[in-house]
Amino acid sequence: MIGKVDTLLLVLLTLAYPVYCPAADYAAQAKNLSRAVEYVTWGGDGELLFCVVGRNPFGEALNKTLAGKKLRGRTVQLRYDGGTGGCDLVYSTAKNIITKAKNVLTVSDADGFAEEGGIIQLMGNGDIHSINEKAAKAAGLKISADLLETAKKKVIR
């Protein structure tokens, strides 16, 4: 029979151990973002400027995966200053960064991002959750059918 002291001890021991809660895998997101960009057609040429708005969740993963890499014949440059001017891709962990600028691919892992007008919503493991094809067309971007098929949940048309 368990007494009050034993019960209290059991509760305290349970609270002393951290609960495992899987975090978003931003290294996987960086790799999948690199792959996804290969299936998006932008207008223009020159450098491909990726901008991270707000908190940078990637740490060094984005630099290791994308900085200086050539994608679609354009060299990737990264910017973390929070601005969106001149950006070809804007990433944020918040869904309120949706921009209506032409030739800007918006990406986030925030819940409901694609439904609210963002273009690509990633899942925590880096897989594509949703693609908003209507928003992509409005931004002047062409997303290949191969990339559209990778969306796990839905493609908003």
N, CA, C and O atoms as a GROMACS GRO file, in nm:
protein
  628
    1MET      N    1   0.084  -0.118   0.000
    1MET     CA    2   0.000   0.000   0.000
    1MET      C    3   0.089   0.124   0.000
    1MET      O    4   0.183   0.136   0.078
    2ILE      N    5   0.057   0.213  -0.087
    2ILE     CA    6   0.137   0.335  -0.100
    2ILE      C    7   0.081   0.443  -0.009
    2ILE      O    8  -0.037   0.475  -0.013
    3GLY      N    9   0.169   0.498   0.072
    3GLY     CA   10   0.129   0.604   0.164
    3GLY      C   11   0.145   0.741   0.100
    3GLY      O   12   0.191   0.753  -0.013
    4LYS      N   13   0.106   0.843   0.175
    4LYS     CA   14   0.113   0.981   0.125
    4LYS      C   15   0.256   1.022   0.093
    4LYS      O   16   0.280   1.092  -0.006
    5VAL      N   17   0.350   0.981   0.174
    5VAL     CA   18   0.490   1.017   0.152
    5VAL      C   19   0.542   0.951   0.024
    5VAL      O   20   0.612   1.013  -0.055
    6ASP      N   21   0.506   0.823   0.006
    6ASP     CA   22   0.548   0.751  -0.115
    6ASP      C   23   0.488   0.815  -0.240
    6ASP      O   24   0.557   0.829  -0.341
    7THR      N   25   0.362   0.852  -0.233
    7THR     CA   26   0.296   0.917  -0.346
    7THR      C   27   0.362   1.050  -0.378
    7THR      O   28   0.389   1.080  -0.494
    8LEU      N   29   0.390   1.129  -0.275
    8LEU     CA   30   0.456   1.258  -0.294
    8LEU      C   31   0.594   1.238  -0.356
    8LEU      O   32   0.632   1.312  -0.446
    9LEU      N   33   0.668   1.140  -0.308
    9LEU     CA   34   0.801   1.111  -0.361
    9LEU      C   35   0.792   1.071  -0.508
    9LEU      O   36   0.873   1.116  -0.589
   10LEU      N   37   0.695   0.989  -0.543
   10LEU     CA   38   0.675   0.946  -0.681
   10LEU      C   39   0.645   1.065  -0.772
   10LEU      O   40   0.700   1.075  -0.881
   11VAL      N   41   0.558   1.155  -0.726
   11VAL     CA   42   0.524   1.275  -0.804
   11VAL      C   43   0.647   1.362  -0.823
   11VAL      O   44   0.673   1.409  -0.934
   12LEU      N   45   0.722   1.385  -0.717
   12LEU     CA   46   0.842   1.470  -0.726
   12LEU      C   47   0.947   1.410  -0.818
   12LEU      O   48   1.012   1.482  -0.894
   13LEU      N   49   0.965   1.279  -0.811
   13LEU     CA   50   1.061   1.215  -0.901
   13LEU      C   51   1.018   1.226  -1.046
   13LEU      O   52   1.101   1.246  -1.135
   14THR      N   53   0.890   1.213  -1.071
   14THR     CA   54   0.837   1.226  -1.207
   14THR      C   55   0.862   1.366  -1.260
   14THR      O   56   0.901   1.382  -1.376
   15LEU      N   57   0.841   1.466  -1.178
   15LEU     CA   58   0.862   1.605  -1.221
   15LEU      C   59   1.009   1.639  -1.240
   15LEU      O   60   1.042   1.732  -1.313
   16ALA      N   61   1.096   1.564  -1.176
   16ALA     CA   62   1.240   1.593  -1.185
   16ALA      C   63   1.299   1.555  -1.320
   16ALA      O   64   1.403   1.609  -1.359
   17TYR      N   65   1.236   1.464  -1.392
   17TYR     CA   66   1.288   1.422  -1.521
   17TYR      C   67   1.226   1.507  -1.631
   17TYR      O   68   1.105   1.527  -1.633
   18PRO      N   69   1.310   1.556  -1.724
   18PRO     CA   70   1.256   1.638  -1.832
   18PRO      C   71   1.168   1.555  -1.925
   18PRO      O   72   1.194   1.437  -1.949
   19VAL      N   73   1.066   1.617  -1.976
   19VAL     CA   74   0.977   1.552  -2.071
   19VAL      C   75   1.035   1.573  -2.210
   19VAL      O   76   1.072   1.685  -2.246
   20TYR      N   77   1.043   1.467  -2.287
   20TYR     CA   78   1.094   1.479  -2.423
   20TYR      C   79   0.985   1.537  -2.511
   20TYR      O   80   0.874   1.485  -2.518
   21CYS      N   81   1.019   1.644  -2.577
   21CYS     CA   82   0.926   1.708  -2.669
   21CYS      C   83   1.003   1.734  -2.797
   21CYS      O   84   1.094   1.818  -2.798
   22PRO      N   85   0.970   1.666  -2.907
   22PRO     CA   86   1.050   1.682  -3.028
   22PRO      C   87   1.043   1.826  -3.080
   22PRO      O   88   0.936   1.883  -3.094
   23ALA      N   89   1.159   1.880  -3.108
   23ALA     CA   90   1.167   2.015  -3.163
   23ALA      C   91   1.173   2.006  -3.314
   23ALA      O   92   1.200   1.900  -3.371
   24ALA      N   93   1.147   2.117  -3.378
   24ALA     CA   94   1.157   2.120  -3.523
   24ALA      C   95   1.302   2.091  -3.562
   24ALA      O   96   1.395   2.137  -3.496
   25ASP      N   97   1.320   2.015  -3.666
   25ASP     CA   98   1.453   1.980  -3.715
   25ASP      C   99   1.491   2.081  -3.823
   25ASP      O  100   1.462   2.061  -3.941
   26TYR      N  101   1.555   2.189  -3.781
   26TYR     CA  102   1.586   2.296  -3.876
   26TYR      C  103   1.698   2.260  -3.972
   26TYR      O  104   1.708   2.320  -4.079
   27ALA      N  105   1.783   2.164  -3.939
   27ALA     CA  106   1.882   2.117  -4.035
   27ALA      C  107   1.811   2.047  -4.151
   27ALA      O  108   1.846   2.067  -4.267
   28ALA      N  109   1.710   1.965  -4.120
   28ALA     CA  110   1.630   1.899  -4.224
   28ALA      C  111   1.551   2.001  -4.304
   28ALA      O  112   1.537   1.988  -4.425
   29GLN      N  113   1.498   2.103  -4.236
   29GLN     CA  114   1.425   2.207  -4.307
   29GLN      C  115   1.516   2.279  -4.406
   29GLN      O  116   1.475   2.309  -4.518
   30ALA      N  117   1.640   2.308  -4.365
   30ALA     CA  118   1.734   2.376  -4.454
   30ALA      C  119   1.763   2.290  -4.578
   30ALA      O  120   1.766   2.342  -4.689
   31LYS      N  121   1.784   2.160  -4.558
   31LYS     CA  122   1.810   2.070  -4.671
   31LYS      C  123   1.690   2.061  -4.764
   31LYS      O  124   1.705   2.069  -4.886
   32ASN      N  125   1.570   2.045  -4.708
   32ASN     CA  126   1.451   2.035  -4.791
   32ASN      C  127   1.418   2.166  -4.860
   32ASN      O  128   1.366   2.165  -4.971
   33LEU      N  129   1.448   2.276  -4.797
   33LEU     CA  130   1.430   2.406  -4.859
   33LEU      C  131   1.520   2.419  -4.981
   33LEU      O  132   1.479   2.470  -5.086
   34SER      N  133   1.643   2.373  -4.968
   34SER     CA  134   1.738   2.374  -5.079
   34SER      C  135   1.685   2.291  -5.196
   34SER      O  136   1.694   2.332  -5.311
   35ARG      N  137   1.631   2.174  -5.165
   35ARG     CA  138   1.574   2.087  -5.270
   35ARG      C  139   1.451   2.150  -5.334
   35ARG      O  140   1.434   2.146  -5.455
   36ALA      N  141   1.364   2.208  -5.251
   36ALA     CA  142   1.240   2.266  -5.301
   36ALA      C  143   1.266   2.380  -5.398
   36ALA      O  144   1.196   2.395  -5.498
   37VAL      N  145   1.368   2.461  -5.369
   37VAL     CA  146   1.399   2.576  -5.454
   37VAL      C  147   1.433   2.533  -5.596
   37VAL      O  148   1.411   2.608  -5.691
   38GLU      N  149   1.486   2.413  -5.611
   38GLU     CA  150   1.518   2.362  -5.744
   38GLU      C  151   1.392   2.345  -5.831
   38GLU      O  152   1.403   2.334  -5.953
   39TYR      N  153   1.276   2.345  -5.769
   39TYR     CA  154   1.150   2.324  -5.842
   39TYR      C  155   1.065   2.451  -5.851
   39TYR      O  156   0.948   2.445  -5.886
   40VAL      N  157   1.125   2.565  -5.820
   40VAL     CA  158   1.054   2.693  -5.828
   40VAL      C  159   1.124   2.779  -5.932
   40VAL      O  160   1.247   2.789  -5.935
   41THR      N  161   1.044   2.842  -6.020
   41THR     CA  162   1.100   2.930  -6.121
   41THR      C  163   1.068   3.074  -6.086
   41THR      O  164   0.951   3.112  -6.072
   42TRP      N  165   1.173   3.154  -6.072
   42TRP     CA  166   1.162   3.297  -6.046
   42TRP      C  167   1.188   3.371  -6.176
   42TRP      O  168   1.250   3.317  -6.268
   43GLY      N  169   1.142   3.495  -6.183
   43GLY     CA  170   1.186   3.584  -6.289
   43GLY      C  171   1.319   3.644  -6.245
   43GLY      O  172   1.352   3.641  -6.126
   44GLY      N  173   1.392   3.695  -6.336
   44GLY     CA  174   1.517   3.762  -6.300
   44GLY      C  175   1.636   3.669  -6.296
   44GLY      O  176   1.625   3.548  -6.315
   45ASP      N  177   1.750   3.730  -6.269
   45ASP     CA  178   1.874   3.654  -6.260
   45ASP      C  179   1.961   3.716  -6.152
   45ASP      O  180   1.912   3.795  -6.071
   46GLY      N  181   2.086   3.682  -6.149
   46GLY     CA  182   2.174   3.733  -6.044
   46GLY      C  183   2.165   3.645  -5.921
   46GLY      O  184   2.123   3.530  -5.929
   47GLU      N  185   2.206   3.699  -5.808
   47GLU     CA  186   2.205   3.622  -5.684
   47GLU      C  187   2.063   3.587  -5.642
   47GLU      O  188   1.967   3.658  -5.674
   48LEU      N  189   2.052   3.478  -5.570
   48LEU     CA  190   1.925   3.434  -5.512
   48LEU      C  191   1.932   3.467  -5.364
   48LEU      O  192   2.003   3.400  -5.288
   49LEU      N  193   1.860   3.569  -5.322
   49LEU     CA  194   1.871   3.619  -5.185
   49LEU      C  195   1.765   3.557  -5.095
   49LEU      O  196   1.645   3.579  -5.113
   50PHE      N  197   1.812   3.480  -4.997
   50PHE     CA  198   1.725   3.418  -4.897
   50PHE      C  199   1.731   3.503  -4.771
   50PHE      O  200   1.839   3.530  -4.718
   51CYS      N  201   1.616   3.545  -4.723
   51CYS     CA  202   1.610   3.630  -4.605
   51CYS      C  203   1.535   3.560  -4.492
   51CYS      O  204   1.427   3.505  -4.513
   52VAL      N  205   1.594   3.562  -4.374
   52VAL     CA  206   1.529   3.508  -4.255
   52VAL      C  207   1.479   3.627  -4.176
   52VAL      O  208   1.557   3.713  -4.134
   53VAL      N  209   1.348   3.632  -4.155
   53VAL     CA  210   1.286   3.744  -4.085
   53VAL      C  211   1.255   3.700  -3.942
   53VAL      O  212   1.200   3.592  -3.920
   54GLY      N  213   1.289   3.784  -3.847
   54GLY     CA  214   1.265   3.750  -3.707
   54GLY      C  215   1.372   3.656  -3.655
   54GLY      O  216   1.487   3.658  -3.701
   55ARG      N  217   1.333   3.574  -3.561
   55ARG     CA  218   1.427   3.479  -3.498
   55ARG      C  219   1.482   3.382  -3.601
   55ARG      O  220   1.408   3.328  -3.684
   56ASN      N  221   1.613   3.358  -3.596
   56ASN     CA  222   1.677   3.261  -3.685
   56ASN      C  223   1.679   3.124  -3.617
   56ASN      O  224   1.762   3.100  -3.530
   57PRO      N  225   1.588   3.035  -3.656
   57PRO     CA  226   1.582   2.905  -3.591
   57PRO      C  227   1.684   2.805  -3.645
   57PRO      O  228   1.703   2.698  -3.587
   58PHE      N  229   1.750   2.840  -3.755
   58PHE     CA  230   1.839   2.746  -3.822
   58PHE      C  231   1.976   2.731  -3.758
   58PHE      O  232   2.044   2.631  -3.781
   59GLY      N  233   2.017   2.829  -3.678
   59GLY     CA  234   2.155   2.827  -3.629
   59GLY      C  235   2.248   2.834  -3.749
   59GLY      O  236   2.231   2.921  -3.835
   60GLU      N  237   2.345   2.746  -3.756
   60GLU     CA  238   2.438   2.743  -3.870
   60GLU      C  239   2.390   2.653  -3.983
   60GLU      O  240   2.455   2.647  -4.087
   61ALA      N  241   2.279   2.582  -3.965
   61ALA     CA  242   2.233   2.485  -4.065
   61ALA      C  243   2.207   2.548  -4.201
   61ALA      O  244   2.242   2.490  -4.304
   62LEU      N  245   2.148   2.666  -4.203
   62LEU     CA  246   2.118   2.732  -4.331
   62LEU      C  247   2.248   2.774  -4.399
   62LEU      O  248   2.262   2.757  -4.521
   63ASN      N  249   2.342   2.828  -4.323
   63ASN     CA  250   2.471   2.866  -4.381
   63ASN      C  251   2.543   2.745  -4.440
   63ASN      O  252   2.594   2.752  -4.551
   64LYS      N  253   2.546   2.635  -4.366
   64LYS     CA  254   2.615   2.515  -4.412
   64LYS      C  255   2.549   2.456  -4.536
   64LYS      O  256   2.617   2.403  -4.623
   65THR      N  257   2.417   2.465  -4.543
   65THR     CA  258   2.343   2.402  -4.652
   65THR      C  259   2.334   2.490  -4.777
   65THR      O  260   2.341   2.438  -4.889
   66LEU      N  261   2.320   2.621  -4.759
   66LEU     CA  262   2.287   2.706  -4.873
   66LEU      C  263   2.386   2.816  -4.909
   66LEU      O  264   2.396   2.851  -5.026
   67ALA      N  265   2.457   2.872  -4.814
   67ALA     CA  266   2.541   2.989  -4.842
   67ALA      C  267   2.641   2.962  -4.955
   67ALA      O  268   2.720   2.868  -4.947
   68GLY      N  269   2.635   3.043  -5.058
   68GLY     CA  270   2.726   3.031  -5.170
   68GLY      C  271   2.694   2.921  -5.269
   68GLY      O  272   2.760   2.909  -5.372
   69LYS      N  273   2.593   2.840  -5.240
   69LYS     CA  274   2.555   2.730  -5.328
   69LYS      C  275   2.484   2.784  -5.451
   69LYS      O  276   2.416   2.887  -5.444
   70LYS      N  277   2.499   2.716  -5.563
   70LYS     CA  278   2.427   2.755  -5.684
   70LYS      C  279   2.299   2.673  -5.692
   70LYS      O  280   2.302   2.550  -5.689
   71LEU      N  281   2.186   2.743  -5.703
   71LEU     CA  282   2.056   2.681  -5.723
   71LEU      C  283   1.993   2.745  -5.846
   71LEU      O  284   1.983   2.867  -5.856
   72ARG      N  285   1.952   2.662  -5.938
   72ARG     CA  286   1.891   2.710  -6.062
   72ARG      C  287   1.983   2.811  -6.131
   72ARG      O  288   1.936   2.908  -6.191
   73GLY      N  289   2.113   2.787  -6.121
   73GLY     CA  290   2.211   2.872  -6.187
   73GLY      C  291   2.240   3.004  -6.117
   73GLY      O  292   2.312   3.088  -6.171
   74ARG      N  293   2.184   3.022  -5.999
   74ARG     CA  294   2.204   3.147  -5.924
   74ARG      C  295   2.271   3.117  -5.791
   74ARG      O  296   2.240   3.017  -5.726
   75THR      N  297   2.363   3.203  -5.750
   75THR     CA  298   2.434   3.185  -5.623
   75THR      C  299   2.348   3.234  -5.508
   75THR      O  300   2.295   3.345  -5.510
   76VAL      N  301   2.334   3.149  -5.406
   76VAL     CA  302   2.251   3.182  -5.289
   76VAL      C  303   2.330   3.271  -5.194
   76VAL      O  304   2.444   3.242  -5.157
   77GLN      N  305   2.267   3.380  -5.155
   77GLN     CA  306   2.318   3.468  -5.050
   77GLN      C  307   2.214   3.467  -4.938
   77GLN      O  308   2.094   3.460  -4.964
   78LEU      N  309   2.260   3.473  -4.814
   78LEU     CA  310   2.170   3.470  -4.699
   78LEU      C  311   2.173   3.604  -4.628
   78LEU      O  312   2.277   3.669  -4.618
   79ARG      N  313   2.056   3.644  -4.578
   79ARG     CA  314   2.047   3.769  -4.502
   79ARG      C  315   1.960   3.745  -4.379
   79ARG      O  316   1.854   3.682  -4.388
   80TYR      N  317   2.005   3.794  -4.266
   80TYR     CA  318   1.936   3.772  -4.138
   80TYR      C  319   1.895   3.902  -4.070
   80TYR      O  320   1.864   3.901  -3.951
   81ASP      N  321   1.895   4.013  -4.141
   81ASP     CA  322   1.870   4.143  -4.076
   81ASP      C  323   1.723   4.176  -4.058
   81ASP      O  324   1.690   4.281  -4.003
   82GLY      N  325   1.635   4.090  -4.103
   82GLY     CA  326   1.492   4.112  -4.083
   82GLY      C  327   1.423   4.185  -4.195
   82GLY      O  328   1.300   4.191  -4.198
   83GLY      N  329   1.498   4.241  -4.288
   83GLY     CA  330   1.437   4.311  -4.401
   83GLY      C  331   1.393   4.214  -4.509
   83GLY      O  332   1.442   4.102  -4.517
   84THR      N  333   1.299   4.258  -4.592
   84THR     CA  334   1.251   4.174  -4.701
   84THR      C  335   1.278   4.235  -4.838
   84THR      O  336   1.254   4.170  -4.940
   85GLY      N  337   1.327   4.357  -4.843
   85GLY     CA  338   1.354   4.423  -4.970
   85GLY      C  339   1.460   4.349  -5.050
   85GLY      O  340   1.568   4.320  -4.999
   86GLY      N  341   1.429   4.319  -5.174
   86GLY     CA  342   1.523   4.252  -5.262
   86GLY      C  343   1.531   4.101  -5.242
   86GLY      O  344   1.607   4.034  -5.313
   87CYS      N  345   1.456   4.047  -5.149
   87CYS     CA  346   1.462   3.904  -5.119
   87CYS      C  347   1.388   3.823  -5.225
   87CYS      O  348   1.284   3.864  -5.275
   88ASP      N  349   1.443   3.708  -5.258
   88ASP     CA  350   1.376   3.612  -5.346
   88ASP      C  351   1.298   3.509  -5.265
   88ASP      O  352   1.196   3.458  -5.311
   89LEU      N  353   1.346   3.480  -5.146
   89LEU     CA  354   1.279   3.388  -5.054
   89LEU      C  355   1.280   3.451  -4.916
   89LEU      O  356   1.384   3.497  -4.868
   90VAL      N  357   1.164   3.452  -4.851
   90VAL     CA  358   1.153   3.504  -4.715
   90VAL      C  359   1.106   3.390  -4.626
   90VAL      O  360   1.001   3.330  -4.650
   91TYR      N  361   1.185   3.360  -4.521
   91TYR     CA  362   1.150   3.257  -4.424
   91TYR      C  363   1.126   3.322  -4.289
   91TYR      O  364   1.201   3.410  -4.247
   92SER      N  365   1.021   3.277  -4.222
   92SER     CA  366   0.994   3.324  -4.086
   92SER      C  367   0.926   3.212  -4.009
   92SER      O  368   0.854   3.131  -4.068
   93THR      N  369   0.948   3.209  -3.879
   93THR     CA  370   0.876   3.114  -3.796
   93THR      C  371   0.737   3.166  -3.761
   93THR      O  372   0.656   3.094  -3.704
   94ALA      N  373   0.710   3.292  -3.794
   94ALA     CA  374   0.579   3.353  -3.768
   94ALA      C  375   0.502   3.362  -3.899
   94ALA      O  376   0.560   3.384  -4.005
   95LYS      N  377   0.371   3.345  -3.891
   95LYS     CA  378   0.294   3.348  -4.015
   95LYS      C  379   0.252   3.488  -4.057
   95LYS      O  380   0.192   3.505  -4.163
   96ASN      N  381   0.284   3.589  -3.978
   96ASN     CA  382   0.241   3.724  -4.013
   96ASN      C  383   0.338   3.796  -4.105
   96ASN      O  384   0.327   3.918  -4.121
   97ILE      N  385   0.433   3.726  -4.166
   97ILE     CA  386   0.529   3.791  -4.255
   97ILE      C  387   0.489   3.780  -4.401
   97ILE      O  388   0.569   3.812  -4.489
   98ILE      N  389   0.371   3.735  -4.428
   98ILE     CA  390   0.329   3.711  -4.565
   98ILE      C  391   0.341   3.839  -4.645
   98ILE      O  392   0.283   3.942  -4.610
   99THR      N  393   0.417   3.831  -4.753
   99THR     CA  394   0.438   3.946  -4.840
   99THR      C  395   0.370   3.920  -4.974
   99THR      O  396   0.364   3.806  -5.020
  100LYS      N  397   0.321   4.024  -5.034
  100LYS     CA  398   0.255   4.011  -5.164
  100LYS      C  399   0.347   4.057  -5.276
  100LYS      O  400   0.302   4.080  -5.388
  101ALA      N  401   0.475   4.071  -5.247
  101ALA     CA  402   0.571   4.118  -5.346
  101ALA      C  403   0.587   4.016  -5.459
  101ALA      O  404   0.574   3.895  -5.437
  102LYS      N  405   0.614   4.065  -5.577
  102LYS     CA  406   0.636   3.978  -5.692
  102LYS      C  407   0.770   3.906  -5.678
  102LYS      O  408   0.866   3.961  -5.624
  103ASN      N  409   0.773   3.784  -5.726
  103ASN     CA  410   0.894   3.702  -5.728
  103ASN      C  411   0.952   3.673  -5.591
  103ASN      O  412   1.073   3.655  -5.578
  104VAL      N  413   0.868   3.669  -5.487
  104VAL     CA  414   0.915   3.636  -5.352
  104VAL      C  415   0.844   3.509  -5.306
  104VAL      O  416   0.722   3.504  -5.295
  105LEU      N  417   0.924   3.406  -5.277
  105LEU     CA  418   0.873   3.280  -5.224
  105LEU      C  419   0.870   3.292  -5.072
  105LEU      O  420   0.975   3.310  -5.009
  106THR      N  421   0.753   3.281  -5.013
  106THR     CA  422   0.741   3.290  -4.867
  106THR      C  423   0.732   3.149  -4.809
  106THR      O  424   0.658   3.064  -4.859
  107VAL      N  425   0.809   3.125  -4.702
  107VAL     CA  426   0.818   2.992  -4.641
  107VAL      C  427   0.814   3.007  -4.490
  107VAL      O  428   0.875   3.099  -4.434
  108SER      N  429   0.743   2.916  -4.424
  108SER     CA  430   0.737   2.916  -4.278
  108SER      C  431   0.699   2.777  -4.230
  108SER      O  432   0.648   2.696  -4.306
  109ASP      N  433   0.724   2.752  -4.103
  109ASP     CA  434   0.674   2.629  -4.041
  109ASP      C  435   0.560   2.660  -3.945
  109ASP      O  436   0.520   2.575  -3.866
  110ALA      N  437   0.508   2.783  -3.951
  110ALA     CA  438   0.398   2.825  -3.863
  110ALA      C  439   0.268   2.758  -3.907
  110ALA      O  440   0.239   2.749  -4.027
  111ASP      N  441   0.191   2.710  -3.811
  111ASP     CA  442   0.061   2.649  -3.842
  111ASP      C  443  -0.027   2.747  -3.917
  111ASP      O  444  -0.036   2.864  -3.880
  112GLY      N  445  -0.093   2.699  -4.022
  112GLY     CA  446  -0.187   2.780  -4.097
  112GLY      C  447  -0.123   2.878  -4.193
  112GLY      O  448  -0.193   2.961  -4.252
  113PHE      N  449   0.009   2.871  -4.212
  113PHE     CA  450   0.080   2.968  -4.296
  113PHE      C  451   0.028   2.969  -4.439
  113PHE      O  452  -0.003   3.076  -4.492
  114ALA      N  453   0.019   2.853  -4.502
  114ALA     CA  454  -0.027   2.846  -4.642
  114ALA      C  455  -0.174   2.887  -4.655
  114ALA      O  456  -0.212   2.951  -4.752
  115GLU      N  457  -0.254   2.849  -4.557
  115GLU     CA  458  -0.396   2.884  -4.561
  115GLU      C  459  -0.418   3.035  -4.552
  115GLU      O  460  -0.518   3.087  -4.602
  116GLU      N  461  -0.324   3.106  -4.490
  116GLU     CA  462  -0.339   3.250  -4.472
  116GLU      C  463  -0.266   3.331  -4.579
  116GLU      O  464  -0.255   3.453  -4.567
  117GLY      N  465  -0.216   3.264  -4.683
  117GLY     CA  466  -0.157   3.336  -4.795
  117GLY      C  467  -0.009   3.317  -4.816
  117GLY      O  468   0.046   3.368  -4.914
  118GLY      N  469   0.059   3.244  -4.727
  118GLY     CA  470   0.199   3.210  -4.750
  118GLY      C  471   0.208   3.106  -4.860
  118GLY      O  472   0.106   3.045  -4.895
  119ILE      N  473   0.325   3.083  -4.914
  119ILE     CA  474   0.336   2.991  -5.027
  119ILE      C  475   0.371   2.848  -4.984
  119ILE      O  476   0.301   2.755  -5.022
  120ILE      N  477   0.477   2.830  -4.906
  120ILE     CA  478   0.515   2.695  -4.864
  120ILE      C  479   0.516   2.688  -4.711
  120ILE      O  480   0.582   2.769  -4.645
  121GLN      N  481   0.444   2.591  -4.658
  121GLN     CA  482   0.446   2.564  -4.514
  121GLN      C  483   0.518   2.433  -4.492
  121GLN      O  484   0.478   2.329  -4.544
  122LEU      N  485   0.626   2.439  -4.413
  122LEU     CA  486   0.703   2.320  -4.380
  122LEU      C  487   0.653   2.257  -4.252
  122LEU      O  488   0.593   2.324  -4.168
  123MET      N  489   0.677   2.128  -4.237
  123MET     CA  490   0.650   2.060  -4.110
  123MET      C  491   0.779   2.064  -4.029
  123MET      O  492   0.885   2.097  -4.082
  124GLY      N  493   0.770   2.032  -3.902
  124GLY     CA  494   0.887   2.036  -3.814
  124GLY      C  495   1.003   1.951  -3.861
  124GLY      O  496   1.118   1.984  -3.835
  125ASN      N  497   0.974   1.841  -3.932
  125ASN     CA  498   1.080   1.753  -3.980
  125ASN      C  499   1.137   1.798  -4.115
  125ASN      O  500   1.225   1.733  -4.170
  126GLY      N  501   1.087   1.911  -4.167
  126GLY     CA  502   1.137   1.964  -4.293
  126GLY      C  503   1.055   1.928  -4.414
  126GLY      O  504   1.072   1.988  -4.520
  127ASP      N  505   0.965   1.830  -4.402
  127ASP     CA  506   0.880   1.794  -4.515
  127ASP      C  507   0.784   1.908  -4.545
  127ASP      O  508   0.753   1.990  -4.459
  128ILE      N  509   0.737   1.911  -4.669
  128ILE     CA  510   0.642   2.015  -4.708
  128ILE      C  511   0.504   1.975  -4.662
  128ILE      O  512   0.454   1.868  -4.697
  129HIS      N  513   0.442   2.062  -4.585
  129HIS     CA  514   0.306   2.039  -4.535
  129HIS      C  515   0.205   2.087  -4.639
  129HIS      O  516   0.119   2.010  -4.680
  130SER      N  517   0.215   2.212  -4.680
  130SER     CA  518   0.118   2.270  -4.773
  130SER      C  519   0.188   2.364  -4.870
  130SER      O  520   0.289   2.427  -4.838
  131ILE      N  521   0.132   2.371  -4.990
  131ILE     CA  522   0.177   2.468  -5.089
  131ILE      C  523   0.055   2.544  -5.136
  131ILE      O  524  -0.045   2.483  -5.177
  132ASN      N  525   0.061   2.675  -5.131
  132ASN     CA  526  -0.048   2.760  -5.176
  132ASN      C  527  -0.015   2.803  -5.319
  132ASN      O  528   0.055   2.901  -5.342
  133GLU      N  529  -0.068   2.727  -5.415
  133GLU     CA  530  -0.040   2.751  -5.556
  133GLU      C  531  -0.095   2.886  -5.602
  133GLU      O  532  -0.033   2.953  -5.685
  134LYS      N  533  -0.209   2.925  -5.549
  134LYS     CA  534  -0.268   3.054  -5.586
  134LYS      C  535  -0.177   3.170  -5.544
  134LYS      O  536  -0.156   3.263  -5.621
  135ALA      N  537  -0.123   3.163  -5.423
  135ALA     CA  538  -0.031   3.267  -5.375
  135ALA      C  539   0.097   3.268  -5.458
  135ALA      O  540   0.152   3.375  -5.487
  136ALA      N  541   0.145   3.150  -5.497
  136ALA     CA  542   0.266   3.143  -5.580
  136ALA      C  543   0.242   3.209  -5.715
  136ALA      O  544   0.326   3.286  -5.762
  137LYS      N  545   0.129   3.180  -5.777
  137LYS     CA  546   0.096   3.243  -5.906
  137LYS      C  547   0.083   3.394  -5.892
  137LYS      O  548   0.131   3.468  -5.977
  138ALA      N  549   0.019   3.438  -5.785
  138ALA     CA  550   0.004   3.583  -5.761
  138ALA      C  551   0.140   3.650  -5.743
  138ALA      O  552   0.156   3.767  -5.778
  139ALA      N  553   0.238   3.577  -5.690
  139ALA     CA  554   0.372   3.631  -5.671
  139ALA      C  555   0.457   3.620  -5.798
  139ALA      O  556   0.571   3.666  -5.801
  140GLY      N  557   0.401   3.559  -5.902
  140GLY     CA  558   0.475   3.545  -6.028
  140GLY      C  559   0.572   3.428  -6.028
  140GLY      O  560   0.667   3.426  -6.107
  141LEU      N  561   0.551   3.331  -5.940
  141LEU     CA  562   0.638   3.214  -5.930
  141LEU      C  563   0.571   3.094  -5.994
  141LEU      O  564   0.449   3.080  -5.990
  142LYS      N  565   0.651   3.009  -6.054
  142LYS     CA  566   0.599   2.884  -6.109
  142LYS      C  567   0.658   2.769  -6.027
  142LYS      O  568   0.779   2.755  -6.014
  143ILE      N  569   0.569   2.689  -5.971
  143ILE     CA  570   0.610   2.573  -5.891
  143ILE      C  571   0.582   2.448  -5.972
  143ILE      O  572   0.470   2.428  -6.019
  144SER      N  573   0.683   2.364  -5.989
  144SER     CA  574   0.667   2.244  -6.072
  144SER      C  575   0.568   2.147  -6.010
  144SER      O  576   0.546   2.144  -5.889
  145ALA      N  577   0.508   2.067  -6.098
  145ALA     CA  578   0.413   1.965  -6.053
  145ALA      C  579   0.480   1.866  -5.959
  145ALA      O  580   0.416   1.816  -5.866
  146ASP      N  581   0.609   1.838  -5.981
  146ASP     CA  582   0.681   1.745  -5.892
  146ASP      C  583   0.684   1.796  -5.749
  146ASP      O  584   0.665   1.718  -5.655
  147LEU      N  585   0.707   1.925  -5.731
  147LEU     CA  586   0.709   1.982  -5.596
  147LEU      C  587   0.568   1.986  -5.538
  147LEU      O  588   0.549   1.958  -5.419
  148LEU      N  589   0.470   2.019  -5.619
  148LEU     CA  590   0.331   2.023  -5.571
  148LEU      C  591   0.288   1.886  -5.517
  148LEU      O  592   0.213   1.878  -5.420
  149GLU      N  593   0.335   1.780  -5.581
  149GLU     CA  594   0.299   1.645  -5.537
  149GLU      C  595   0.361   1.608  -5.402
  149GLU      O  596   0.313   1.515  -5.337
  150THR      N  597   0.465   1.678  -5.360
  150THR     CA  598   0.530   1.643  -5.234
  150THR      C  599   0.457   1.698  -5.112
  150THR      O  600   0.487   1.658  -4.999
  151ALA      N  601   0.363   1.788  -5.132
  151ALA     CA  602   0.290   1.845  -5.019
  151ALA      C  603   0.217   1.733  -4.945
  151ALA      O  604   0.144   1.656  -5.006
  152LYS      N  605   0.238   1.724  -4.815
  152LYS     CA  606   0.182   1.614  -4.735
  152LYS      C  607   0.031   1.625  -4.717
  152LYS      O  608  -0.039   1.523  -4.718
  153LYS      N  609  -0.018   1.746  -4.701
  153LYS     CA  610  -0.158   1.759  -4.663
  153LYS      C  611  -0.245   1.809  -4.777
  153LYS      O  612  -0.339   1.741  -4.818
  154LYS      N  613  -0.215   1.927  -4.827
  154LYS     CA  614  -0.301   1.980  -4.932
  154LYS      C  615  -0.229   2.085  -5.013
  154LYS      O  616  -0.132   2.147  -4.968
  155VAL      N  617  -0.278   2.103  -5.131
  155VAL     CA  618  -0.232   2.209  -5.218
  155VAL      C  619  -0.349   2.303  -5.234
  155VAL      O  620  -0.456   2.264  -5.281
  156ILE      N  621  -0.330   2.426  -5.196
  156ILE     CA  622  -0.438   2.524  -5.205
  156ILE      C  623  -0.433   2.584  -5.344
  156ILE      O  624  -0.333   2.643  -5.384
  157ARG      N  625  -0.541   2.569  -5.416
  157ARG     CA  626  -0.544   2.619  -5.556
  157ARG      C  627  -0.632   2.740  -5.568
  157ARG      O  628  -0.647   2.795  -5.677
   0.00000   0.00000   0.00000
